[in-house]
Amino acid sequence: MRRTRRPRFVLMNKMDDLNLHYRFLNWRRRIREIREVRAFRYQERFKHILVDGDTLSYHGNSGEVGCYVASRPLTKDSNYFEVSIVDSGVRGTIAVGLVPQYYSLDHQPGWLPDSVAYHADDGKLYNGRAKGRQFGSKCNSGDRIGCGIEPVSFDVQTAQIFFTKNGKRVGSTIMPMSPDGLFPAVGMHSLGEEVRLHLNAELGREDDSVMMVDSYEDEWGRLHDVRVCGTLLEYLGKGKSIVDVGLAQARHPLSTRSHYFEVEIVDPGEKCYIALGSLGKRMLLFLLEASSPPLEC
C-alpha cells in the first residue's frame, strides 16, 4: 500500500501562508514609516511664537525674534495667503513673506538668503538680507498683508512674488524657486504682537480696465522683439544697430485712477539701453534697445 504525500502538501501551504503573513506585516510597517516621514516633513515650525488655531502671537522677551513657518509650501493651485494684524504690539515689527522649508527660526523672514518678506513697521521689502528697500506703506492693527506667487512661476522655476495690503497690490519681486518650494512665514519681534493667519485666502479680482503693475501679455497692445513672461519683459532683438529696438506698449492708458507705473531692472545687460515713459494718448511705453536685459514691471 502506497503512502500518501498529502501531509507534505499541507505543510507547504502553511509555510506559504506564513510567508505571506510576514510580507503583509512588512508592507504595513513600511507604509507607517512613509507616513511618519511625510508627517515630520510637513510640520509647521515656530519659535517664540504662540500658536492657537489660526492665531499667532509673540511669546518672547523682545530681544528674541519670533518666527513661524507653515507646514506646506505655496503651490500653483494654492498660491496666495494673507495675515491680518490683530494687534501691532509695542513696535509693530511684523513680517510676512516666503522662506525655504528649513529656514532659521532665529531670524525674521527676508533677512537670510532665499527668503523675502514685507515688514509692517517700516513698509520695506527685505529680500535675502537684513537691509530692506522702500516698498510700500507701514501697516498697523486692522491691516491685512498678503503674499503670493504668480502661477506661471511654477512652470519656469523663477518665483515672481507679489505682496498686497488690504487686498490691493503693493508691488512684486523675483527670486529663484527653492527645490522644496517656498513656505508662508510670519515674523514678530515685540511684545503684544498678534496676527491671524489665512493660508487659504483668495485674492479678489481687480478691475481689468486698469493697467496694473503686475500684468500679463494680454495687457500689452504692442510687442516687438520683446518676450513677456509673467511680469518679466526680455529683449529678443539682435542689438546690432540703434534702430534694432524692442518695444512694449500697454493696452490701456494712464488715468486719474491709475496714474503711476514703475519698472525694476533685473539685469542691466551690456549697455542698459532701457527707456520708459508715455506715448501718444498717455499710453505706457517701454523701449528696450540694442543688447537690453530683462526687466520686471
DRENGU-891042 format. One record per residue (C-alpha): chain; residue in three letters; y negated, x, z negated. Coordinates in nm, 2 decimals, padded with zeros to 4 digits. Layout:
(rec "A" "ALA" (Y X Z))
...
This chain:
(rec "A" "MET" (00.00 00.00 00.00))
(rec "A" "ARG" (-00.34 00.14 00.10))
(rec "A" "ARG" (-00.62 00.20 -00.14))
(rec "A" "THR" (-00.94 00.02 -00.07))
(rec "A" "ARG" (-01.27 00.20 -00.03))
(rec "A" "ARG" (-01.48 -00.09 -00.15))
(rec "A" "PRO" (-01.59 00.07 -00.48))
(rec "A" "ARG" (-01.73 00.37 -00.29))
(rec "A" "PHE" (-01.93 00.13 -00.07))
(rec "A" "VAL" (-02.07 -00.05 -00.37))
(rec "A" "LEU" (-02.17 00.28 -00.53))
(rec "A" "MET" (-02.36 00.39 -00.22))
(rec "A" "ASN" (-02.55 00.06 -00.22))
(rec "A" "LYS" (-02.65 00.11 -00.58))
(rec "A" "MET" (-02.78 00.46 -00.50))
(rec "A" "ASP" (-02.99 00.32 -00.21))
(rec "A" "ASP" (-03.14 00.06 -00.44))
(rec "A" "LEU" (-03.22 00.32 -00.70))
(rec "A" "ASN" (-03.39 00.55 -00.44))
(rec "A" "LEU" (-03.59 00.25 -00.31))
(rec "A" "HIS" (-03.70 00.17 -00.66))
(rec "A" "TYR" (-03.83 00.52 -00.72))
(rec "A" "ARG" (-04.01 00.52 -00.39))
(rec "A" "PHE" (-04.18 00.19 -00.48))
(rec "A" "LEU" (-04.29 00.33 -00.82))
(rec "A" "ASN" (-04.43 00.64 -00.65))
(rec "A" "TRP" (-04.61 00.42 -00.40))
(rec "A" "ARG" (-04.77 00.22 -00.68))
(rec "A" "ARG" (-04.87 00.53 -00.87))
(rec "A" "ARG" (-05.03 00.67 -00.55))
(rec "A" "ILE" (-05.23 00.36 -00.49))
(rec "A" "ARG" (-05.35 00.36 -00.85))
(rec "A" "GLU" (-05.46 00.73 -00.82))
(rec "A" "ILE" (-05.65 00.65 -00.50))
(rec "A" "ARG" (-05.83 00.36 -00.67))
(rec "A" "GLU" (-05.92 00.57 -00.97))
(rec "A" "VAL" (-06.07 00.84 -00.74))
(rec "A" "ARG" (-06.27 00.58 -00.55))
(rec "A" "ALA" (-06.39 00.42 -00.87))
(rec "A" "PHE" (-06.50 00.76 -01.00))
(rec "A" "ARG" (-06.67 00.85 -00.67))
(rec "A" "TYR" (-06.87 00.53 -00.66))
(rec "A" "GLN" (-07.01 00.51 -01.01))
(rec "A" "GLU" (-07.37 00.47 -01.09))
(rec "A" "ARG" (-07.52 00.77 -01.27))
(rec "A" "PHE" (-07.81 00.78 -01.51))
(rec "A" "LYS" (-07.96 00.99 -01.78))
(rec "A" "HIS" (-08.23 00.90 -02.03))
(rec "A" "ILE" (-08.22 00.55 -01.88))
(rec "A" "LEU" (-08.10 00.23 -02.05))
(rec "A" "VAL" (-07.92 00.01 -01.81))
(rec "A" "ASP" (-07.89 -00.37 -01.89))
(rec "A" "GLY" (-07.77 -00.55 -01.58))
(rec "A" "ASP" (-08.03 -00.50 -01.31))
(rec "A" "THR" (-08.29 -00.39 -01.57))
(rec "A" "LEU" (-08.37 -00.02 -01.61))
(rec "A" "SER" (-08.58 00.11 -01.90))
(rec "A" "TYR" (-08.68 00.46 -02.00))
(rec "A" "HIS" (-08.49 00.59 -02.30))
(rec "A" "GLY" (-08.62 00.94 -02.37))
(rec "A" "ASN" (-08.89 01.12 -02.56))
(rec "A" "SER" (-09.15 01.15 -02.27))
(rec "A" "GLY" (-09.07 01.52 -02.23))
(rec "A" "GLU" (-08.74 01.43 -02.06))
(rec "A" "VAL" (-08.70 01.30 -01.71))
(rec "A" "GLY" (-08.51 00.98 -01.68))
(rec "A" "CYS" (-08.32 00.93 -01.36))
(rec "A" "TYR" (-08.09 00.66 -01.22))
(rec "A" "VAL" (-07.87 00.69 -00.91))
(rec "A" "ALA" (-07.69 00.38 -00.77))
(rec "A" "SER" (-07.32 00.37 -00.71))
(rec "A" "ARG" (-07.33 00.33 -00.34))
(rec "A" "PRO" (-07.55 00.46 -00.06))
(rec "A" "LEU" (-07.76 00.26 00.18))
(rec "A" "THR" (-07.57 00.16 00.50))
(rec "A" "LYS" (-07.65 00.01 00.84))
(rec "A" "ASP" (-07.57 -00.34 00.70))
(rec "A" "SER" (-07.75 -00.29 00.37))
(rec "A" "ASN" (-08.03 -00.05 00.45))
(rec "A" "TYR" (-08.31 -00.16 00.20))
(rec "A" "PHE" (-08.37 -00.21 -00.17))
(rec "A" "GLU" (-08.66 -00.29 -00.40))
(rec "A" "VAL" (-08.78 -00.21 -00.75))
(rec "A" "SER" (-09.00 -00.45 -00.94))
(rec "A" "ILE" (-09.22 -00.28 -01.21))
(rec "A" "VAL" (-09.18 -00.49 -01.52))
(rec "A" "ASP" (-09.39 -00.26 -01.74))
(rec "A" "SER" (-09.56 00.06 -01.62))
(rec "A" "GLY" (-09.55 00.21 -01.98))
(rec "A" "VAL" (-09.77 00.48 -02.10))
(rec "A" "ARG" (-09.82 00.68 -01.78))
(rec "A" "GLY" (-09.65 00.47 -01.51))
(rec "A" "THR" (-09.45 00.78 -01.39))
(rec "A" "ILE" (-09.20 00.57 -01.20))
(rec "A" "ALA" (-09.05 00.70 -00.88))
(rec "A" "VAL" (-08.84 00.51 -00.62))
(rec "A" "GLY" (-08.65 00.67 -00.34))
(rec "A" "LEU" (-08.33 00.81 -00.20))
(rec "A" "VAL" (-08.12 01.11 -00.31))
(rec "A" "PRO" (-07.78 01.27 -00.24))
(rec "A" "GLN" (-07.48 01.14 -00.43))
(rec "A" "TYR" (-07.47 01.42 -00.69))
(rec "A" "TYR" (-07.85 01.47 -00.74))
(rec "A" "SER" (-07.95 01.64 -01.06))
(rec "A" "LEU" (-08.05 01.37 -01.32))
(rec "A" "ASP" (-08.29 01.61 -01.48))
(rec "A" "HIS" (-08.54 01.58 -01.20))
(rec "A" "GLN" (-08.75 01.30 -01.06))
(rec "A" "PRO" (-08.64 01.17 -00.72))
(rec "A" "GLY" (-08.82 01.36 -00.45))
(rec "A" "TRP" (-08.86 01.68 -00.64))
(rec "A" "LEU" (-08.54 01.85 -00.51))
(rec "A" "PRO" (-08.43 01.92 -00.15))
(rec "A" "ASP" (-08.27 01.64 00.05))
(rec "A" "SER" (-08.44 01.37 -00.16))
(rec "A" "VAL" (-08.76 01.16 -00.11))
(rec "A" "ALA" (-08.95 00.92 -00.33))
(rec "A" "TYR" (-09.27 00.72 -00.36))
(rec "A" "HIS" (-09.43 00.78 -00.70))
(rec "A" "ALA" (-09.62 00.49 -00.86))
(rec "A" "ASP" (-09.85 00.69 -01.09))
(rec "A" "ASP" (-10.03 00.88 -00.81))
(rec "A" "GLY" (-09.93 00.70 -00.49))
(rec "A" "LYS" (-09.79 01.02 -00.34))
(rec "A" "LEU" (-09.48 01.09 -00.14))
(rec "A" "TYR" (-09.25 01.36 -00.27))
(rec "A" "ASN" (-09.02 01.49 00.00))
(rec "A" "GLY" (-08.79 01.77 -00.13))
(rec "A" "ARG" (-09.04 01.95 -00.35))
(rec "A" "ALA" (-09.24 01.90 -00.67))
(rec "A" "LYS" (-09.57 01.88 -00.48))
(rec "A" "GLY" (-09.64 01.55 -00.31))
(rec "A" "ARG" (-09.88 01.43 -00.04))
(rec "A" "GLN" (-10.11 01.13 -00.05))
(rec "A" "PHE" (-09.91 00.84 00.09))
(rec "A" "GLY" (-10.02 00.50 -00.05))
(rec "A" "SER" (-10.19 00.33 -00.34))
(rec "A" "LYS" (-10.09 00.35 -00.70))
(rec "A" "CYS" (-09.85 00.09 -00.84))
(rec "A" "ASN" (-09.87 -00.10 -01.17))
(rec "A" "SER" (-09.69 -00.37 -01.36))
(rec "A" "GLY" (-09.60 -00.66 -01.13))
(rec "A" "ASP" (-09.59 -00.45 -00.82))
(rec "A" "ARG" (-09.27 -00.41 -00.60))
(rec "A" "ILE" (-09.18 -00.08 -00.44))
(rec "A" "GLY" (-08.92 -00.10 -00.15))
(rec "A" "CYS" (-08.74 00.18 00.03))
(rec "A" "GLY" (-08.52 00.16 00.33))
(rec "A" "ILE" (-08.36 00.34 00.62))
(rec "A" "GLU" (-08.41 00.23 00.98))
(rec "A" "PRO" (-08.08 00.11 01.12))
(rec "A" "VAL" (-08.10 00.34 01.42))
(rec "A" "SER" (-08.08 00.64 01.18))
(rec "A" "PHE" (-07.71 00.58 01.11))
(rec "A" "ASP" (-07.63 00.65 01.48))
(rec "A" "VAL" (-07.84 00.97 01.52))
(rec "A" "GLN" (-07.78 01.11 01.16))
(rec "A" "THR" (-08.15 01.16 01.11))
(rec "A" "ALA" (-08.28 00.94 00.84))
(rec "A" "GLN" (-08.60 00.75 00.92))
(rec "A" "ILE" (-08.71 00.63 00.58))
(rec "A" "PHE" (-08.98 00.38 00.51))
(rec "A" "PHE" (-09.15 00.25 00.20))
(rec "A" "THR" (-09.31 -00.08 00.11))
(rec "A" "LYS" (-09.54 -00.21 -00.15))
(rec "A" "ASN" (-09.52 -00.58 -00.23))
(rec "A" "GLY" (-09.34 -00.64 00.09))
(rec "A" "LYS" (-09.59 -00.46 00.32))
(rec "A" "ARG" (-09.50 -00.13 00.48))
(rec "A" "VAL" (-09.68 00.17 00.34))
(rec "A" "GLY" (-09.55 00.44 00.57))
(rec "A" "SER" (-09.25 00.64 00.67))
(rec "A" "THR" (-09.10 00.99 00.69))
(rec "A" "ILE" (-08.78 01.16 00.82))
(rec "A" "MET" (-08.52 01.38 00.67))
(rec "A" "PRO" (-08.16 01.49 00.75))
(rec "A" "MET" (-07.89 01.23 00.67))
(rec "A" "SER" (-07.67 01.36 00.38))
(rec "A" "PRO" (-07.29 01.37 00.47))
(rec "A" "ASP" (-07.21 01.12 00.19))
(rec "A" "GLY" (-07.52 00.91 00.26))
(rec "A" "LEU" (-07.85 00.86 00.07))
(rec "A" "PHE" (-07.83 00.67 -00.26))
(rec "A" "PRO" (-08.11 00.45 -00.41))
(rec "A" "ALA" (-08.27 00.63 -00.71))
(rec "A" "VAL" (-08.53 00.55 -00.97))
(rec "A" "GLY" (-08.71 00.80 -01.19))
(rec "A" "MET" (-08.91 00.74 -01.51))
(rec "A" "HIS" (-09.09 00.98 -01.74))
(rec "A" "SER" (-09.29 00.80 -02.01))
(rec "A" "LEU" (-09.23 00.55 -02.30))
(rec "A" "GLY" (-09.23 00.18 -02.23))
(rec "A" "GLU" (-09.15 00.20 -01.86))
(rec "A" "GLU" (-08.92 -00.07 -01.74))
(rec "A" "VAL" (-08.82 -00.19 -01.39))
(rec "A" "ARG" (-08.58 -00.44 -01.23))
(rec "A" "LEU" (-08.36 -00.31 -00.95))
(rec "A" "HIS" (-08.28 -00.53 -00.65))
(rec "A" "LEU" (-08.01 -00.35 -00.45))
(rec "A" "ASN" (-07.95 -00.64 -00.21))
(rec "A" "ALA" (-08.32 -00.71 -00.13))
(rec "A" "GLU" (-08.42 -00.82 00.22))
(rec "A" "LEU" (-08.74 -00.70 00.39))
(rec "A" "GLY" (-08.94 -01.00 00.51))
(rec "A" "ARG" (-09.01 -01.02 00.88))
(rec "A" "GLU" (-09.37 -00.92 00.97))
(rec "A" "ASP" (-09.59 -01.06 01.24))
(rec "A" "ASP" (-09.46 -00.94 01.58))
(rec "A" "SER" (-09.81 -00.97 01.73))
(rec "A" "VAL" (-09.93 -00.68 01.53))
(rec "A" "MET" (-09.86 -00.32 01.62))
(rec "A" "MET" (-09.70 -00.17 01.31))
(rec "A" "VAL" (-09.68 00.20 01.22))
(rec "A" "ASP" (-09.30 00.18 01.23))
(rec "A" "SER" (-09.24 00.03 01.57))
(rec "A" "TYR" (-08.97 00.04 01.84))
(rec "A" "GLU" (-08.95 00.08 02.22))
(rec "A" "ASP" (-09.04 -00.29 02.29))
(rec "A" "GLU" (-09.37 -00.24 02.12))
(rec "A" "TRP" (-09.48 00.01 02.38))
(rec "A" "GLY" (-09.64 -00.12 02.70))
(rec "A" "ARG" (-09.62 00.21 02.90))
(rec "A" "LEU" (-09.39 00.51 02.85))
(rec "A" "HIS" (-09.40 00.81 03.09))
(rec "A" "ASP" (-09.19 01.12 03.02))
(rec "A" "VAL" (-09.16 01.01 02.66))
(rec "A" "ARG" (-08.85 00.90 02.48))
(rec "A" "VAL" (-08.86 00.66 02.18))
(rec "A" "CYS" (-08.60 00.69 01.91))
(rec "A" "GLY" (-08.70 00.46 01.62))
(rec "A" "THR" (-09.03 00.59 01.50))
(rec "A" "LEU" (-09.00 00.92 01.69))
(rec "A" "LEU" (-09.17 01.00 02.02))
(rec "A" "GLU" (-09.05 01.30 02.21))
(rec "A" "TYR" (-09.19 01.46 02.52))
(rec "A" "LEU" (-08.94 01.49 02.81))
(rec "A" "GLY" (-09.16 01.64 03.08))
(rec "A" "LYS" (-09.12 01.99 03.22))
(rec "A" "GLY" (-09.46 02.11 03.09))
(rec "A" "LYS" (-09.53 02.33 03.39))
(rec "A" "SER" (-09.89 02.22 03.46))
(rec "A" "ILE" (-10.18 02.05 03.29))
(rec "A" "VAL" (-10.10 01.73 03.49))
(rec "A" "ASP" (-09.75 01.71 03.36))
(rec "A" "VAL" (-09.84 01.47 03.08))
(rec "A" "GLY" (-09.63 01.24 02.87))
(rec "A" "LEU" (-09.79 00.90 02.79))
(rec "A" "ALA" (-09.71 00.63 02.53))
(rec "A" "GLN" (-09.94 00.33 02.53))
(rec "A" "ALA" (-09.89 00.05 02.28))
(rec "A" "ARG" (-09.84 -00.31 02.40))
(rec "A" "HIS" (-10.08 -00.47 02.15))
(rec "A" "PRO" (-10.45 -00.38 02.09))
(rec "A" "LEU" (-10.62 -00.29 01.77))
(rec "A" "SER" (-10.77 -00.58 01.59))
(rec "A" "THR" (-10.96 -00.67 01.28))
(rec "A" "ARG" (-10.63 -00.73 01.10))
(rec "A" "SER" (-10.46 -00.42 01.23))
(rec "A" "HIS" (-10.73 -00.16 01.30))
(rec "A" "TYR" (-10.57 00.17 01.20))
(rec "A" "PHE" (-10.27 00.38 01.30))
(rec "A" "GLU" (-10.16 00.74 01.22))
(rec "A" "VAL" (-09.92 01.00 01.36))
(rec "A" "GLU" (-09.72 01.26 01.17))
(rec "A" "ILE" (-09.65 01.57 01.37))
(rec "A" "VAL" (-09.28 01.66 01.30))
(rec "A" "ASP" (-09.28 01.98 01.52))
(rec "A" "PRO" (-09.60 02.13 01.67))
(rec "A" "GLY" (-09.39 02.28 01.96))
(rec "A" "GLU" (-09.51 02.57 02.17))
(rec "A" "LYS" (-09.88 02.48 02.21))
(rec "A" "CYS" (-09.92 02.15 02.02))
(rec "A" "TYR" (-10.08 01.97 02.32))
(rec "A" "ILE" (-10.09 01.63 02.14))
(rec "A" "ALA" (-10.37 01.38 02.17))
(rec "A" "LEU" (-10.42 01.04 02.02))
(rec "A" "GLY" (-10.69 00.78 02.05))
(rec "A" "SER" (-10.77 00.45 02.22))
(rec "A" "LEU" (-10.79 00.34 02.59))
(rec "A" "GLY" (-10.94 00.05 02.76))
(rec "A" "LYS" (-10.93 -00.26 02.55))
(rec "A" "ARG" (-10.88 -00.07 02.23))
(rec "A" "MET" (-10.52 -00.01 02.32))
(rec "A" "LEU" (-10.34 00.26 02.12))
(rec "A" "LEU" (-10.28 00.57 02.33))
(rec "A" "PHE" (-10.07 00.89 02.28))
(rec "A" "LEU" (-10.08 01.18 02.52))
(rec "A" "LEU" (-09.81 01.44 02.49))
(rec "A" "GLU" (-09.90 01.71 02.73))
(rec "A" "ALA" (-09.71 02.02 02.85))
(rec "A" "SER" (-09.45 02.15 02.61))
(rec "A" "SER" (-09.53 01.90 02.34))
(rec "A" "PRO" (-09.29 01.85 02.05))
(rec "A" "PRO" (-09.16 01.53 01.90))
(rec "A" "LEU" (-09.39 01.34 01.67))
(rec "A" "GLU" (-09.35 01.04 01.43))
(rec "A" "CYS" (-09.57 00.73 01.45))
